[in-house]
Amino acid sequence: MHQPQFPRSNDLGTKSSRRSTNLVSCIVATGFLLCIVVAAVAVYFFLFKPKPPKIAVNDMQFPAFSTTNGTINFESFQYVMVTNPNRDEFSHYDSSLQLIYSEEPMGLMFIPVGKIDGCSSQKISAKFDVQQYPLPIPAKSMLSGGDGGIGFDNSNNFNSGGMMARNTMEIEAWIKLMGRVRVLKKKLLFVSAIW
């Protein structure tokens, strides 16, 4: 006759250890895949994340300068260095260079569309010819020595205080670059910089 077969105690232990081994293997594989994803994201943000271009004004010259009848006439040359810190090329468009006095534009020049290779620099030069721009009118308090005792002697030098003399005109140069950087040869990201 046939006797019924019962599972041995050794077989029950083997099945439960197999299940726990499979569970541990799945957890380890999931942890490994998560580490790979985190490393890929970190590499993307450290190596390929687009950065705005670095702008530096190398030189600003005024070869011609004169004042007549309350207006100023001058010629200005600006030399700017734009550095692309990205690994891929930076394509710029809608960019401009401005001369500003007292928050009013004195001159504007559009920068032609162009490309700057990855990790390289490009020189940009501009010439402004400003004609008959009205000179600023100095405030009476600065000239008479009123309101705080600041005044000038006959040689237009300081006699007290720390303000600039009335024959000083502060001109700002602004450069605006708009463009895009191709990341990993597929995705375009837009960046801009103002200096």
Secondary structure, DSSP 8 states (H G I E B T S, - for coil): --------HHHHHHHHHHHHHHHHHHHHHHHHHHHHHHHHHHHIIIIIS----EEEEEEEEEEEEEEETTEEEEEEEEEEEEEE-SSS-EEEEEEEEEEEETTEEEEEEEE--EEE-TTEEEEEEEEEEEEEEE-----HHHHHT-TTT--B-TTS-BSSSS---TT----EEEEEEEEEEEETTTEEEEEEEE-
